[in-house]
């Protein structure tokens, strides 16, 4: 899966699941603030990631994710790991 395809797919499910305007999702924007995430929303986000990309997410994986770019990088890295297995 190409990087642009991953980003497009990620943005699409974030817009749908968290009802955020597509224009608010930019690489440098703060993920938590933009999506207005609380602790329950993180669970929803984990489920959406697992359903859309087929890998398991651990809560501690989100420790270093601040921006959407961090989030994209995480998803891309996990998909690359999955492809190597």
PyMOL Python script that loads the backbone (N, CA, C, O; Angstrom):
from pymol import cmd

cmd.read_pdbstr("""\
ATOM      1  N   UNK A   1       0.847  -1.175   0.000  1.00  0.00           N
ATOM      2  CA  UNK A   1       0.000   0.000   0.000  1.00  0.00           C
ATOM      3  C   UNK A   1       0.893   1.239   0.000  1.00  0.00           C
ATOM      4  O   UNK A   1       1.821   1.350   0.802  1.00  0.00           O
ATOM      5  N   UNK A   2       0.605   2.152  -0.895  1.00  0.00           N
ATOM      6  CA  UNK A   2       1.389   3.387  -1.024  1.00  0.00           C
ATOM      7  C   UNK A   2       1.096   4.350   0.138  1.00  0.00           C
ATOM      8  O   UNK A   2       0.018   4.316   0.731  1.00  0.00           O
ATOM      9  N   UNK A   3       2.074   5.202   0.445  1.00  0.00           N
ATOM     10  CA  UNK A   3       1.947   6.160   1.538  1.00  0.00           C
ATOM     11  C   UNK A   3       0.726   7.058   1.342  1.00  0.00           C
ATOM     12  O   UNK A   3      -0.054   7.255   2.274  1.00  0.00           O
ATOM     13  N   UNK A   4       0.556   7.604   0.134  1.00  0.00           N
ATOM     14  CA  UNK A   4      -0.588   8.487  -0.110  1.00  0.00           C
ATOM     15  C   UNK A   4      -1.912   7.766   0.083  1.00  0.00           C
ATOM     16  O   UNK A   4      -2.877   8.354   0.571  1.00  0.00           O
ATOM     17  N   UNK A   5      -1.961   6.494  -0.300  1.00  0.00           N
ATOM     18  CA  UNK A   5      -3.172   5.701  -0.118  1.00  0.00           C
ATOM     19  C   UNK A   5      -3.464   5.493   1.373  1.00  0.00           C
ATOM     20  O   UNK A   5      -4.617   5.554   1.799  1.00  0.00           O
ATOM     21  N   UNK A   6      -2.419   5.248   2.154  1.00  0.00           N
ATOM     22  CA  UNK A   6      -2.576   5.081   3.599  1.00  0.00           C
ATOM     23  C   UNK A   6      -3.104   6.359   4.225  1.00  0.00           C
ATOM     24  O   UNK A   6      -4.022   6.319   5.045  1.00  0.00           O
ATOM     25  N   UNK A   7      -2.534   7.490   3.843  1.00  0.00           N
ATOM     26  CA  UNK A   7      -2.965   8.779   4.400  1.00  0.00           C
ATOM     27  C   UNK A   7      -4.401   9.078   3.999  1.00  0.00           C
ATOM     28  O   UNK A   7      -5.195   9.504   4.837  1.00  0.00           O
ATOM     29  N   UNK A   8      -4.747   8.865   2.746  1.00  0.00           N
ATOM     30  CA  UNK A   8      -6.114   9.110   2.277  1.00  0.00           C
ATOM     31  C   UNK A   8      -7.107   8.226   3.010  1.00  0.00           C
ATOM     32  O   UNK A   8      -8.155   8.689   3.459  1.00  0.00           O
ATOM     33  N   UNK A   9      -6.772   6.965   3.125  1.00  0.00           N
ATOM     34  CA  UNK A   9      -7.657   6.009   3.815  1.00  0.00           C
ATOM     35  C   UNK A   9      -7.796   6.372   5.291  1.00  0.00           C
ATOM     36  O   UNK A   9      -8.893   6.321   5.848  1.00  0.00           O
ATOM     37  N   UNK A  10      -6.685   6.737   5.918  1.00  0.00           N
ATOM     38  CA  UNK A  10      -6.694   7.132   7.328  1.00  0.00           C
ATOM     39  C   UNK A  10      -7.568   8.363   7.534  1.00  0.00           C
ATOM     40  O   UNK A  10      -8.414   8.388   8.428  1.00  0.00           O
ATOM     41  N   UNK A  11      -7.363   9.376   6.710  1.00  0.00           N
ATOM     42  CA  UNK A  11      -8.156  10.595   6.836  1.00  0.00           C
ATOM     43  C   UNK A  11      -9.639  10.314   6.646  1.00  0.00           C
ATOM     44  O   UNK A  11     -10.471  10.880   7.355  1.00  0.00           O
ATOM     45  N   UNK A  12      -9.978   9.447   5.698  1.00  0.00           N
ATOM     46  CA  UNK A  12     -11.379   9.127   5.426  1.00  0.00           C
ATOM     47  C   UNK A  12     -12.052   8.511   6.647  1.00  0.00           C
ATOM     48  O   UNK A  12     -13.167   8.899   6.998  1.00  0.00           O
ATOM     49  N   UNK A  13     -11.390   7.557   7.299  1.00  0.00           N
ATOM     50  CA  UNK A  13     -12.055   6.956   8.452  1.00  0.00           C
ATOM     51  C   UNK A  13     -12.040   7.877   9.667  1.00  0.00           C
ATOM     52  O   UNK A  13     -12.929   7.781  10.514  1.00  0.00           O
ATOM     53  N   UNK A  14     -11.055   8.767   9.777  1.00  0.00           N
ATOM     54  CA  UNK A  14     -11.057   9.740  10.872  1.00  0.00           C
ATOM     55  C   UNK A  14     -12.198  10.736  10.704  1.00  0.00           C
ATOM     56  O   UNK A  14     -12.875  11.074  11.674  1.00  0.00           O
ATOM     57  N   UNK A  15     -12.413  11.207   9.479  1.00  0.00           N
ATOM     58  CA  UNK A  15     -13.509  12.139   9.194  1.00  0.00           C
ATOM     59  C   UNK A  15     -14.846  11.482   9.519  1.00  0.00           C
ATOM     60  O   UNK A  15     -15.710  12.090  10.151  1.00  0.00           O
ATOM     61  N   UNK A  16     -15.007  10.244   9.083  1.00  0.00           N
ATOM     62  CA  UNK A  16     -16.270   9.544   9.303  1.00  0.00           C
ATOM     63  C   UNK A  16     -16.495   9.211  10.776  1.00  0.00           C
ATOM     64  O   UNK A  16     -17.575   9.462  11.311  1.00  0.00           O
ATOM     65  N   UNK A  17     -15.501   8.656  11.419  1.00  0.00           N
ATOM     66  CA  UNK A  17     -15.646   8.178  12.803  1.00  0.00           C
ATOM     67  C   UNK A  17     -15.734   9.316  13.814  1.00  0.00           C
ATOM     68  O   UNK A  17     -16.508   9.243  14.768  1.00  0.00           O
ATOM     69  N   UNK A  18     -14.939  10.371  13.607  1.00  0.00           N
ATOM     70  CA  UNK A  18     -14.849  11.428  14.600  1.00  0.00           C
ATOM     71  C   UNK A  18     -15.530  12.726  14.167  1.00  0.00           C
ATOM     72  O   UNK A  18     -15.452  13.739  14.862  1.00  0.00           O
ATOM     73  N   UNK A  19     -16.192  12.684  13.021  1.00  0.00           N
ATOM     74  CA  UNK A  19     -16.993  13.808  12.523  1.00  0.00           C
ATOM     75  C   UNK A  19     -16.215  15.123  12.550  1.00  0.00           C
ATOM     76  O   UNK A  19     -16.682  16.137  13.068  1.00  0.00           O
ATOM     77  N   UNK A  20     -15.035  15.072  11.984  1.00  0.00           N
ATOM     78  CA  UNK A  20     -14.181  16.250  11.884  1.00  0.00           C
ATOM     79  C   UNK A  20     -14.124  16.678  10.418  1.00  0.00           C
ATOM     80  O   UNK A  20     -14.174  15.842   9.516  1.00  0.00           O
ATOM     81  N   UNK A  21     -14.020  17.973  10.195  1.00  0.00           N
ATOM     82  CA  UNK A  21     -13.935  18.482   8.828  1.00  0.00           C
ATOM     83  C   UNK A  21     -12.611  18.049   8.207  1.00  0.00           C
ATOM     84  O   UNK A  21     -11.565  18.159   8.847  1.00  0.00           O
ATOM     85  N   UNK A  22     -12.643  17.558   6.964  1.00  0.00           N
ATOM     86  CA  UNK A  22     -11.415  17.098   6.308  1.00  0.00           C
ATOM     87  C   UNK A  22     -10.307  18.154   6.296  1.00  0.00           C
ATOM     88  O   UNK A  22      -9.128  17.815   6.400  1.00  0.00           O
ATOM     89  N   UNK A  23     -10.676  19.416   6.171  1.00  0.00           N
ATOM     90  CA  UNK A  23      -9.685  20.488   6.130  1.00  0.00           C
ATOM     91  C   UNK A  23      -8.934  20.685   7.437  1.00  0.00           C
ATOM     92  O   UNK A  23      -7.870  21.304   7.462  1.00  0.00           O
ATOM     93  N   UNK A  24      -9.489  20.157   8.526  1.00  0.00           N
ATOM     94  CA  UNK A  24      -8.819  20.277   9.827  1.00  0.00           C
ATOM     95  C   UNK A  24      -7.726  19.248  10.021  1.00  0.00           C
ATOM     96  O   UNK A  24      -6.906  19.366  10.932  1.00  0.00           O
ATOM     97  N   UNK A  25      -7.713  18.236   9.165  1.00  0.00           N
ATOM     98  CA  UNK A  25      -6.705  17.188   9.272  1.00  0.00           C
ATOM     99  C   UNK A  25      -5.524  17.555   8.388  1.00  0.00           C
ATOM    100  O   UNK A  25      -5.560  17.395   7.168  1.00  0.00           O
ATOM    101  N   UNK A  26      -4.483  18.048   9.030  1.00  0.00           N
ATOM    102  CA  UNK A  26      -3.245  18.396   8.335  1.00  0.00           C
ATOM    103  C   UNK A  26      -2.092  17.710   9.062  1.00  0.00           C
ATOM    104  O   UNK A  26      -2.205  17.425  10.254  1.00  0.00           O
ATOM    105  N   UNK A  27      -0.999  17.443   8.376  1.00  0.00           N
ATOM    106  CA  UNK A  27       0.105  16.704   9.013  1.00  0.00           C
ATOM    107  C   UNK A  27       0.583  17.301  10.334  1.00  0.00           C
ATOM    108  O   UNK A  27       0.918  16.556  11.256  1.00  0.00           O
ATOM    109  N   UNK A  28       0.621  18.617  10.444  1.00  0.00           N
ATOM    110  CA  UNK A  28       1.142  19.244  11.659  1.00  0.00           C
ATOM    111  C   UNK A  28       0.130  19.492  12.750  1.00  0.00           C
ATOM    112  O   UNK A  28       0.494  19.925  13.843  1.00  0.00           O
ATOM    113  N   UNK A  29      -1.153  19.225  12.474  1.00  0.00           N
ATOM    114  CA  UNK A  29      -2.207  19.478  13.464  1.00  0.00           C
ATOM    115  C   UNK A  29      -2.121  18.474  14.604  1.00  0.00           C
ATOM    116  O   UNK A  29      -1.701  17.332  14.415  1.00  0.00           O
ATOM    117  N   UNK A  30      -2.521  18.913  15.781  1.00  0.00           N
ATOM    118  CA  UNK A  30      -2.529  18.060  16.956  1.00  0.00           C
ATOM    119  C   UNK A  30      -3.681  17.066  16.845  1.00  0.00           C
ATOM    120  O   UNK A  30      -4.842  17.461  16.729  1.00  0.00           O
ATOM    121  N   UNK A  31      -3.353  15.770  16.882  1.00  0.00           N
ATOM    122  CA  UNK A  31      -4.337  14.708  16.718  1.00  0.00           C
ATOM    123  C   UNK A  31      -5.417  14.772  17.791  1.00  0.00           C
ATOM    124  O   UNK A  31      -6.609  14.769  17.481  1.00  0.00           O
ATOM    125  N   UNK A  32      -5.002  14.828  19.043  1.00  0.00           N
ATOM    126  CA  UNK A  32      -5.948  14.799  20.162  1.00  0.00           C
ATOM    127  C   UNK A  32      -6.875  16.011  20.143  1.00  0.00           C
ATOM    128  O   UNK A  32      -8.085  15.868  20.322  1.00  0.00           O
ATOM    129  N   UNK A  33      -6.323  17.187  19.929  1.00  0.00           N
ATOM    130  CA  UNK A  33      -7.135  18.408  19.936  1.00  0.00           C
ATOM    131  C   UNK A  33      -8.074  18.462  18.734  1.00  0.00           C
ATOM    132  O   UNK A  33      -9.243  18.820  18.878  1.00  0.00           O
ATOM    133  N   UNK A  34      -7.580  18.115  17.564  1.00  0.00           N
ATOM    134  CA  UNK A  34      -8.385  18.187  16.348  1.00  0.00           C
ATOM    135  C   UNK A  34      -9.552  17.209  16.395  1.00  0.00           C
ATOM    136  O   UNK A  34     -10.669  17.549  16.003  1.00  0.00           O
ATOM    137  N   UNK A  35      -9.295  16.000  16.873  1.00  0.00           N
ATOM    138  CA  UNK A  35     -10.347  14.985  16.931  1.00  0.00           C
ATOM    139  C   UNK A  35     -11.138  15.042  18.233  1.00  0.00           C
ATOM    140  O   UNK A  35     -12.109  14.308  18.416  1.00  0.00           O
ATOM    141  N   UNK A  36     -10.701  15.937  19.150  1.00  0.00           N
ATOM    142  CA  UNK A  36     -11.333  16.075  20.467  1.00  0.00           C
ATOM    143  C   UNK A  36     -11.422  14.724  21.166  1.00  0.00           C
ATOM    144  O   UNK A  36     -12.488  14.309  21.620  1.00  0.00           O
ATOM    145  N   UNK A  37     -10.281  14.051  21.243  1.00  0.00           N
ATOM    146  CA  UNK A  37     -10.223  12.704  21.805  1.00  0.00           C
ATOM    147  C   UNK A  37     -10.213  12.716  23.324  1.00  0.00           C
ATOM    148  O   UNK A  37      -9.471  13.472  23.950  1.00  0.00           O
ATOM    149  N   UNK A  38     -11.054  11.858  23.908  1.00  0.00           N
ATOM    150  CA  UNK A  38     -10.950  11.559  25.330  1.00  0.00           C
ATOM    151  C   UNK A  38     -10.536  10.089  25.443  1.00  0.00           C
ATOM    152  O   UNK A  38     -10.281   9.443  24.426  1.00  0.00           O
ATOM    153  N   UNK A  39     -10.469   9.565  26.641  1.00  0.00           N
ATOM    154  CA  UNK A  39      -9.960   8.203  26.810  1.00  0.00           C
ATOM    155  C   UNK A  39     -10.827   7.167  26.088  1.00  0.00           C
ATOM    156  O   UNK A  39     -10.293   6.194  25.556  1.00  0.00           O
ATOM    157  N   UNK A  40     -12.130   7.351  26.057  1.00  0.00           N
ATOM    158  CA  UNK A  40     -13.002   6.413  25.339  1.00  0.00           C
ATOM    159  C   UNK A  40     -12.820   6.523  23.832  1.00  0.00           C
ATOM    160  O   UNK A  40     -12.916   5.526  23.117  1.00  0.00           O
ATOM    161  N   UNK A  41     -12.560   7.726  23.352  1.00  0.00           N
ATOM    162  CA  UNK A  41     -12.326   7.917  21.915  1.00  0.00           C
ATOM    163  C   UNK A  41     -11.062   7.196  21.455  1.00  0.00           C
ATOM    164  O   UNK A  41     -10.999   6.711  20.325  1.00  0.00           O
ATOM    165  N   UNK A  42     -10.059   7.123  22.324  1.00  0.00           N
ATOM    166  CA  UNK A  42      -8.849   6.387  21.959  1.00  0.00           C
ATOM    167  C   UNK A  42      -9.162   4.917  21.715  1.00  0.00           C
ATOM    168  O   UNK A  42      -8.575   4.290  20.834  1.00  0.00           O
ATOM    169  N   UNK A  43     -10.085   4.372  22.495  1.00  0.00           N
ATOM    170  CA  UNK A  43     -10.500   2.978  22.283  1.00  0.00           C
ATOM    171  C   UNK A  43     -11.159   2.849  20.916  1.00  0.00           C
ATOM    172  O   UNK A  43     -10.879   1.909  20.172  1.00  0.00           O
ATOM    173  N   UNK A  44     -12.036   3.795  20.585  1.00  0.00           N
ATOM    174  CA  UNK A  44     -12.665   3.789  19.258  1.00  0.00           C
ATOM    175  C   UNK A  44     -11.612   3.879  18.163  1.00  0.00           C
ATOM    176  O   UNK A  44     -11.703   3.187  17.150  1.00  0.00           O
ATOM    177  N   UNK A  45     -10.614   4.731  18.366  1.00  0.00           N
ATOM    178  CA  UNK A  45      -9.550   4.903  17.380  1.00  0.00           C
ATOM    179  C   UNK A  45      -8.766   3.598  17.183  1.00  0.00           C
ATOM    180  O   UNK A  45      -8.440   3.227  16.055  1.00  0.00           O
ATOM    181  N   UNK A  46      -8.470   2.919  18.275  1.00  0.00           N
ATOM    182  CA  UNK A  46      -7.767   1.638  18.197  1.00  0.00           C
ATOM    183  C   UNK A  46      -8.578   0.635  17.388  1.00  0.00           C
ATOM    184  O   UNK A  46      -8.034  -0.050  16.521  1.00  0.00           O
ATOM    185  N   UNK A  47      -9.867   0.547  17.664  1.00  0.00           N
ATOM    186  CA  UNK A  47     -10.740  -0.396  16.952  1.00  0.00           C
ATOM    187  C   UNK A  47     -10.784  -0.065  15.462  1.00  0.00           C
ATOM    188  O   UNK A  47     -10.715  -0.962  14.621  1.00  0.00           O
ATOM    189  N   UNK A  48     -10.896   1.206  15.142  1.00  0.00           N
ATOM    190  CA  UNK A  48     -10.952   1.632  13.740  1.00  0.00           C
ATOM    191  C   UNK A  48      -9.652   1.290  13.015  1.00  0.00           C
ATOM    192  O   UNK A  48      -9.680   0.831  11.873  1.00  0.00           O
ATOM    193  N   UNK A  49      -8.520   1.512  13.670  1.00  0.00           N
ATOM    194  CA  UNK A  49      -7.222   1.179  13.069  1.00  0.00           C
ATOM    195  C   UNK A  49      -7.136  -0.320  12.818  1.00  0.00           C
ATOM    196  O   UNK A  49      -6.762  -0.761  11.731  1.00  0.00           O
ATOM    197  N   UNK A  50      -7.487  -1.092  13.836  1.00  0.00           N
ATOM    198  CA  UNK A  50      -7.409  -2.549  13.708  1.00  0.00           C
ATOM    199  C   UNK A  50      -8.319  -3.061  12.601  1.00  0.00           C
ATOM    200  O   UNK A  50      -7.932  -3.949  11.841  1.00  0.00           O
ATOM    201  N   UNK A  51      -9.529  -2.506  12.504  1.00  0.00           N
ATOM    202  CA  UNK A  51     -10.472  -2.936  11.465  1.00  0.00           C
ATOM    203  C   UNK A  51     -10.030  -2.531  10.065  1.00  0.00           C
ATOM    204  O   UNK A  51     -10.242  -3.275   9.107  1.00  0.00           O
ATOM    205  N   UNK A  52      -9.421  -1.361   9.942  1.00  0.00           N
ATOM    206  CA  UNK A  52      -9.041  -0.853   8.626  1.00  0.00           C
ATOM    207  C   UNK A  52      -7.697  -1.362   8.128  1.00  0.00           C
ATOM    208  O   UNK A  52      -7.487  -1.490   6.922  1.00  0.00           O
ATOM    209  N   UNK A  53      -6.789  -1.652   9.052  1.00  0.00           N
ATOM    210  CA  UNK A  53      -5.447  -2.019   8.629  1.00  0.00           C
ATOM    211  C   UNK A  53      -5.002  -3.412   9.075  1.00  0.00           C
ATOM    212  O   UNK A  53      -3.960  -3.897   8.636  1.00  0.00           O
ATOM    213  N   UNK A  54      -5.780  -4.054   9.938  1.00  0.00           N
ATOM    214  CA  UNK A  54      -5.506  -5.444  10.278  1.00  0.00           C
ATOM    215  C   UNK A  54      -4.312  -5.707  11.173  1.00  0.00           C
ATOM    216  O   UNK A  54      -3.726  -6.787  11.098  1.00  0.00           O
ATOM    217  N   UNK A  55      -3.933  -4.764  12.014  1.00  0.00           N
ATOM    218  CA  UNK A  55      -2.893  -5.045  13.003  1.00  0.00           C
ATOM    219  C   UNK A  55      -3.373  -4.582  14.372  1.00  0.00           C
ATOM    220  O   UNK A  55      -4.201  -3.679  14.486  1.00  0.00           O
ATOM    221  N   UNK A  56      -2.837  -5.216  15.404  1.00  0.00           N
ATOM    222  CA  UNK A  56      -3.215  -4.900  16.782  1.00  0.00           C
ATOM    223  C   UNK A  56      -2.457  -3.666  17.262  1.00  0.00           C
ATOM    224  O   UNK A  56      -1.283  -3.471  16.949  1.00  0.00           O
ATOM    225  N   UNK A  57      -3.160  -2.846  18.025  1.00  0.00           N
ATOM    226  CA  UNK A  57      -2.594  -1.615  18.565  1.00  0.00           C
ATOM    227  C   UNK A  57      -2.563  -1.732  20.085  1.00  0.00           C
ATOM    228  O   UNK A  57      -3.535  -2.160  20.707  1.00  0.00           O
ATOM    229  N   UNK A  58      -1.439  -1.348  20.669  1.00  0.00           N
ATOM    230  CA  UNK A  58      -1.323  -1.313  22.129  1.00  0.00           C
ATOM    231  C   UNK A  58      -1.493   0.141  22.578  1.00  0.00           C
ATOM    232  O   UNK A  58      -1.031   1.058  21.899  1.00  0.00           O
ATOM    233  N   UNK A  59      -2.149   0.351  23.711  1.00  0.00           N
ATOM    234  CA  UNK A  59      -2.342   1.733  24.192  1.00  0.00           C
ATOM    235  C   UNK A  59      -1.043   2.524  24.298  1.00  0.00           C
ATOM    236  O   UNK A  59      -1.022   3.725  24.031  1.00  0.00           O
ATOM    237  N   UNK A  60       0.035   1.858  24.684  1.00  0.00           N
ATOM    238  CA  UNK A  60       1.310   2.571  24.840  1.00  0.00           C
ATOM    239  C   UNK A  60       1.873   3.051  23.504  1.00  0.00           C
ATOM    240  O   UNK A  60       2.760   3.904  23.473  1.00  0.00           O
ATOM    241  N   UNK A  61       1.359   2.504  22.403  1.00  0.00           N
ATOM    242  CA  UNK A  61       1.798   2.951  21.075  1.00  0.00           C
ATOM    243  C   UNK A  61       1.475   4.423  20.840  1.00  0.00           C
ATOM    244  O   UNK A  61       2.126   5.083  20.030  1.00  0.00           O
ATOM    245  N   UNK A  62       0.474   4.933  21.544  1.00  0.00           N
ATOM    246  CA  UNK A  62       0.053   6.318  21.338  1.00  0.00           C
ATOM    247  C   UNK A  62       0.890   7.321  22.133  1.00  0.00           C
ATOM    248  O   UNK A  62       0.705   8.528  21.978  1.00  0.00           O
ATOM    249  N   UNK A  63       1.792   6.853  22.967  1.00  0.00           N
ATOM    250  CA  UNK A  63       2.579   7.749  23.813  1.00  0.00           C
ATOM    251  C   UNK A  63       3.337   8.809  23.014  1.00  0.00           C
ATOM    252  O   UNK A  63       3.417   9.960  23.443  1.00  0.00           O
ATOM    253  N   UNK A  64       3.889   8.442  21.869  1.00  0.00           N
ATOM    254  CA  UNK A  64       4.679   9.391  21.089  1.00  0.00           C
ATOM    255  C   UNK A  64       3.925  10.062  19.961  1.00  0.00           C
ATOM    256  O   UNK A  64       4.514  10.812  19.182  1.00  0.00           O
ATOM    257  N   UNK A  65       2.631   9.803  19.861  1.00  0.00           N
ATOM    258  CA  UNK A  65       1.849  10.360  18.757  1.00  0.00           C
ATOM    259  C   UNK A  65       1.203  11.670  19.196  1.00  0.00           C
ATOM    260  O   UNK A  65       0.341  11.693  20.074  1.00  0.00           O
ATOM    261  N   UNK A  66       1.637  12.756  18.569  1.00  0.00           N
ATOM    262  CA  UNK A  66       1.101  14.078  18.882  1.00  0.00           C
ATOM    263  C   UNK A  66       0.363  14.653  17.677  1.00  0.00           C
ATOM    264  O   UNK A  66      -0.757  15.147  17.805  1.00  0.00           O
ATOM    265  N   UNK A  67       0.993  14.586  16.514  1.00  0.00           N
ATOM    266  CA  UNK A  67       0.416  15.179  15.301  1.00  0.00           C
ATOM    267  C   UNK A  67      -0.151  14.096  14.385  1.00  0.00           C
ATOM    268  O   UNK A  67       0.071  12.905  14.597  1.00  0.00           O
ATOM    269  N   UNK A  68      -0.877  14.527  13.379  1.00  0.00           N
ATOM    270  CA  UNK A  68      -1.365  13.581  12.384  1.00  0.00           C
ATOM    271  C   UNK A  68      -0.195  12.921  11.656  1.00  0.00           C
ATOM    272  O   UNK A  68      -0.275  11.745  11.301  1.00  0.00           O
ATOM    273  N   UNK A  69       0.893  13.665  11.428  1.00  0.00           N
ATOM    274  CA  UNK A  69       2.058  13.073  10.776  1.00  0.00           C
ATOM    275  C   UNK A  69       2.635  11.954  11.624  1.00  0.00           C
ATOM    276  O   UNK A  69       3.030  10.913  11.098  1.00  0.00           O
ATOM    277  N   UNK A  70       2.687  12.164  12.949  1.00  0.00           N
ATOM    278  CA  UNK A  70       3.136  11.092  13.848  1.00  0.00           C
ATOM    279  C   UNK A  70       2.238   9.870  13.694  1.00  0.00           C
ATOM    280  O   UNK A  70       2.717   8.737  13.671  1.00  0.00           O
ATOM    281  N   UNK A  71       0.947  10.106  13.591  1.00  0.00           N
ATOM    282  CA  UNK A  71      -0.026   9.028  13.448  1.00  0.00           C
ATOM    283  C   UNK A  71       0.171   8.290  12.125  1.00  0.00           C
ATOM    284  O   UNK A  71       0.181   7.059  12.091  1.00  0.00           O
ATOM    285  N   UNK A  72       0.329   9.048  11.034  1.00  0.00           N
ATOM    286  CA  UNK A  72       0.583   8.426   9.732  1.00  0.00           C
ATOM    287  C   UNK A  72       1.859   7.584   9.783  1.00  0.00           C
ATOM    288  O   UNK A  72       1.889   6.452   9.302  1.00  0.00           O
ATOM    289  N   UNK A  73       2.913   8.156  10.376  1.00  0.00           N
ATOM    290  CA  UNK A  73       4.195   7.446  10.453  1.00  0.00           C
ATOM    291  C   UNK A  73       4.041   6.143  11.227  1.00  0.00           C
ATOM    292  O   UNK A  73       4.617   5.121  10.856  1.00  0.00           O
ATOM    293  N   UNK A  74       3.261   6.187  12.303  1.00  0.00           N
ATOM    294  CA  UNK A  74       3.013   4.978  13.100  1.00  0.00           C
ATOM    295  C   UNK A  74       2.309   3.913  12.261  1.00  0.00           C
ATOM    296  O   UNK A  74       2.735   2.758  12.235  1.00  0.00           O
ATOM    297  N   UNK A  75       1.232   4.301  11.576  1.00  0.00           N
ATOM    298  CA  UNK A  75       0.475   3.345  10.762  1.00  0.00           C
ATOM    299  C   UNK A  75       1.364   2.773   9.659  1.00  0.00           C
ATOM    300  O   UNK A  75       1.357   1.565   9.421  1.00  0.00           O
ATOM    301  N   UNK A  76       2.119   3.624   8.993  1.00  0.00           N
ATOM    302  CA  UNK A  76       3.005   3.173   7.910  1.00  0.00           C
ATOM    303  C   UNK A  76       4.046   2.193   8.449  1.00  0.00           C
ATOM    304  O   UNK A  76       4.293   1.153   7.838  1.00  0.00           O
ATOM    305  N   UNK A  77       4.655   2.518   9.582  1.00  0.00           N
ATOM    306  CA  UNK A  77       5.663   1.636  10.172  1.00  0.00           C
ATOM    307  C   UNK A  77       5.064   0.281  10.542  1.00  0.00           C
ATOM    308  O   UNK A  77       5.678  -0.759  10.300  1.00  0.00           O
ATOM    309  N   UNK A  78       3.870   0.293  11.125  1.00  0.00           N
ATOM    310  CA  UNK A  78       3.227  -0.968  11.507  1.00  0.00           C
ATOM    311  C   UNK A  78       2.851  -1.785  10.284  1.00  0.00           C
ATOM    312  O   UNK A  78       2.993  -3.008  10.292  1.00  0.00           O
ATOM    313  N   UNK A  79       2.376  -1.136   9.240  1.00  0.00           N
ATOM    314  CA  UNK A  79       2.043  -1.864   8.010  1.00  0.00           C
ATOM    315  C   UNK A  79       3.301  -2.453   7.371  1.00  0.00           C
ATOM    316  O   UNK A  79       3.265  -3.558   6.831  1.00  0.00           O
ATOM    317  N   UNK A  80       4.402  -1.723   7.431  1.00  0.00           N
ATOM    318  CA  UNK A  80       5.663  -2.236   6.910  1.00  0.00           C
ATOM    319  C   UNK A  80       6.144  -3.445   7.707  1.00  0.00           C
ATOM    320  O   UNK A  80       6.653  -4.407   7.132  1.00  0.00           O
ATOM    321  N   UNK A  81       5.984  -3.398   9.033  1.00  0.00           N
ATOM    322  CA  UNK A  81       6.338  -4.535   9.887  1.00  0.00           C
ATOM    323  C   UNK A  81       5.478  -5.740   9.535  1.00  0.00           C
ATOM    324  O   UNK A  81       5.970  -6.864   9.432  1.00  0.00           O
ATOM    325  N   UNK A  82       4.196  -5.489   9.353  1.00  0.00           N
ATOM    326  CA  UNK A  82       3.252  -6.557   9.015  1.00  0.00           C
ATOM    327  C   UNK A  82       3.628  -7.199   7.686  1.00  0.00           C
ATOM    328  O   UNK A  82       3.536  -8.417   7.534  1.00  0.00           O
ATOM    329  N   UNK A  83       4.053  -6.384   6.725  1.00  0.00           N
ATOM    330  CA  UNK A  83       4.417  -6.892   5.397  1.00  0.00           C
ATOM    331  C   UNK A  83       5.657  -7.778   5.464  1.00  0.00           C
ATOM    332  O   UNK A  83       5.818  -8.675   4.636  1.00  0.00           O
ATOM    333  N   UNK A  84       6.523  -7.544   6.425  1.00  0.00           N
ATOM    334  CA  UNK A  84       7.754  -8.327   6.538  1.00  0.00           C
ATOM    335  C   UNK A  84       7.524  -9.692   7.174  1.00  0.00           C
ATOM    336  O   UNK A  84       8.356 -10.592   7.050  1.00  0.00           O
ATOM    337  N   UNK A  85       6.398  -9.839   7.851  1.00  0.00           N
ATOM    338  CA  UNK A  85       6.118 -11.109   8.555  1.00  0.00           C
ATOM    339  C   UNK A  85       5.579 -12.148   7.614  1.00  0.00           C
ATOM    340  O   UNK A  85       5.290 -13.269   8.031  1.00  0.00           O
TER     341      UNK A  85
END
""", "prot")
cmd.dss("prot")
cmd.show_as("cartoon", "prot")
cmd.util.cbc("prot")
cmd.orient("prot")
